[in-house]
Amino acid sequence: MRVTRFAPSPTGLLHRGHAVSALTAQALARETKGRLILRIEDIDAARCRPEFETATYEDLAWLGLEWEQPPRRQSDHLADYTAALERLRAEGLVYRCFKTRREVLDDIGRAPHGATAPYVGAPTPEHEEAPRLAAGEPFAWRLSLNAARLKLGSAWNTLSFVETGEGPAGEHGAQIARPERAGDVILARKGLGVAYHLAVVVDDALQDVTDIVRGADLFEAAHIQRLLQALLDLPTPTYRHHRLLLRPDGQRFAKRDQTETLAALRDGGMSAATLRAELGFD
């Protein structure tokens, strides 16, 4: 059975763009007679708020979305992500990075391709790392592309995923994964928990997600997530990226656009049926 999901972060109110993504996921579930699940991606404790989570449920119900109960809240499953990170650490696939954002940008600027180069670092020598840890310095766990390449060997060159929608440059069909375009991404930060890439890969596997529906702005994320799936021996879903809904000025809708939130549209008298029709889901 096909399983897809809508996975918003409760850092603000849902807007028209979220409606497109949610309705696209629901349409796929109905077309395939599959399942639609809702996941609340609330691991960013500094920005996520309970009132936005409550508003998310209200907005989606008004929109006509139906999902399996109960929704998975990432903040309730931190141990799952910690276990995945520990596995990567035990296999030498991540390293502690003590560099600040400014230092990382300076390193990128000195790289052969300058500002267009992804960041690729290396573990801190043990004789330097030990005193920094003892001093309680903040650090991030970064995925080592060099270590990942060594672990996978020839399989690195065959990493791929299937795109049934369309990427930002019209990508469709079988895609060769290029995780090197992302560099050594951050998978967790000391005291702040895991990052997006690791959490969603773990969740999608645990929830048996077969089809990932999301905006084309997240197409590049599929490359590094495909690598994580290989390193953690997780299944590879099919991806269906969809067009981004743009405002009249050509800019993307954002959570700061308060006049276009689903709550504002509803309060202004718009019906869910009218909105669905406007978005092409009548």
N, C-alpha and C positions, 0 to 999 in steps of 0.2 A: 504494500500500500504506500502511495506517495504521501509524504508528510512535509508541510511547509510551515513557515512561521512569520509572525510579525513581531519585531523585537525593539520597541521604543525605549529610550532612556528618559526617565521622569525628571528632566532638567528644565522643563518649560511646558507650555501648552501645545497640544498638537495643532498643526495647521493643514492647509490644503495639500501640501506636498506629502505629509504623512498619510492623508486620506488616500492618495494615489497608491502608495505602497501597500497599505492595508487592504484596499480593495483588489489590487492586483494579486496579492497572496490569496485572498478569499476566492477570487475567480479561478485561480489555478487549482485550489483544493476542490472546488466544485466540478471543474472540467475533468479531473482525474478521479473523482469520487474518493478523494483522499481526506486527510486530516489537516486542520489548521490549528496551530497552537499559538498562544500568546506568551511572550517572555518579557519580563521587565528587567532591563539591563541597568541595574542600579548600583553598580560597584563603585561609582564615583561619589563617595560619601559627601564630598565637599559641595557638590552641585545638585545632587538628587534630593528631592523633597517629597514627603508623603502626600502633600496636597496635589502635587502634579501627578502622582501615581493614581490617586482617586479620580482626578479629572480625566486621566487617560481612559479609565474604565467607562466613565460616563460618556465621553466623546465617541468611543468605539461602539458602544451600545446604541447611541443615537444614530450613528452612521449605518447601523444594520449589520455590524460584524458579529459573527458567532464563533466562539472559540471554546476549546476544551478547558474544563475546570479541574483543578485550580491552575492559574498561570504560574510559571516558574519565575521566582524572584532570585536574581543572582546573589543578592546579599544573604540569602538563606543557604547558599551552597558554596561558601568560600573554601571549604575543605577540599572540594573536588578540584578547584583550580590550583590550590597549594600542592596537592598531590601530583598534578601534572608538572608543575614547575620543579618539584623535587625530583621527579624522574629525569627531566632534562638536565638538572644540575648534577645528578648522580652519574650521568653519561657524559659529562663534560661539554654539554652543548650550550650552556649559558655561562656568562662571567659577570663579575661585579664591575660596574663602571662608576667611578667616582667623579667623572667630569661633569662640570656644569654645562648648561645649554650654550653659554658663550664659548666655552672651551671646545665643545663639539663643533660649533659653527666655525671656529677658527681652524680646527683640524680639516674640516671640509674645504674651507677656502684655500688651504695649502695643498689639497689633493690635485692630481693632474687635470681633472675636469672642473676644478673650482666649485662654484656654488651648485652645479648640476650633479655633483658626485654624491652618492649615498654614503652615509657614515659606516665605516668598517673599522672596528677597534681591535683590542686584544686584552687578555687578562692582565691585571696589575701584578707585577712580580711579587712573590710571596713575602719577601723581606720588606716591601713597601705596603702591601695590603694589610698585614697583621697590625701594625701600629695605627693605621687609619680606622680599622675596625674597632680596635681598643679605644680609640678616641671618640667612637660613636658617629663618625662622619656619614652623611647620607649617601646612598648609592642606588643605582638601578641595576636590575638583572637584564642583561642584553643577550639576545640570541646570537650565537657566533655562526656566521655563515661559513666561515672556514672549517669549523668543526663539523657543521652539518654536512658540508660537501664531502668531507672525509668519511663520515659515517655512512652516507648513502652510496658513495662510490659512483659507479656507472648509472645507478638509478636516478641520480641528480638530473641527468640529461633527458630523462623520460618523464619527469614530473609534468602532469597535464591536468586540465579540467575541461568540462564541457559548458559552454555558454549557450543557453537557449533563448536568451533575450538579446540585448545589444549593449556593448560597452560604449564608452564615450567617443571612441573613434570608429564605431561600427563593428567592433569585434563580435563575431558570432561563430558558433560551432566549436570544434576542438581547439583548445588553446594550450600552447606550451607555457608552463609556469616559469616565470622569471623572478624568483625571490630576491636575486641580487639587486634588483631595481630598488628594493626597500632598504637595503643595508642591514646592519645589526640592530634590529628593532628592539625597543624596550618591551619586556614581557611582565615586569613587575618593578615596584619601587619599595624600598625599605619603609615599613610603617604605613604604606598606602595601598598595599594589596596588588593584585594582578591587573594587567592592562587588557584592553579590548580584544586584541588578536587571540590571546591564549584563552580567555574566558569563552568567547563565542565558539571557538573550535571544540572545546570540551563540551559545552552545552549542546551544540548541534549533534555531536556523537551520542551523548547520553539521552537525548530526546528523539533519536532516530530520524533526524531531519534528512530528507532525501533531496529537497529542492529549496534553495535559498533565494528568496525574492527580496530585492533591495534596490536602491537607487544606483544609477550609473556612476555616481561619485565614489562609490565603494568598490568599483571594479578592480582597482589596483590592489585592494586588500586581499583579493582572492589568491594572488600570487604567493604572498607570505603565509597565508592560511593553508594553502595547499602543502607547503613545506612542513608546517607544524603537524598537519594530518599524517604526513609520511613519517615524521620523527616519532610520533606518539602511536603509530599503528592504528590510526582512526580511518573510518571510511570517508570517501570523497563525495560530497553531494554534487548535484547539478546546480549550476548557477543561472539565475534569470534576472539580470539587471534591467531596469526599466528607465525610461526617459525621466528627466527631472522636470518638474513643473516650475515654470518661470513666471515671474511677475511681468506686468506690461513693460517695465524698464529693462527687461532681459536678465534681471538678477534672480537668484534662487530665493524661494521662500525660506524664512528663518523663524526661529521661535520668538525673536524680538519683534516680528511683524504682528503686533497684537490685533490689528483690525482684520487679519485673515485667519485667526485661530478658529478652530471648529466651534469653540464656545461662543466667540463673537458672532460668527455667522448664524448660529442657532439663536442667540439672543436678539439678533437683528431681524429675525422672522424667516430666515431661509429654512426650508425643509430638507431633510436628508435626501429625499428623492430628487429634489432639484439639484443639490450638490452632486450627487452621483451621476445625474444626467450631464451636468456641465463637464464632469471629468471623464465622460465616456463610458460610464458603467450603468447605463439605464437598462 
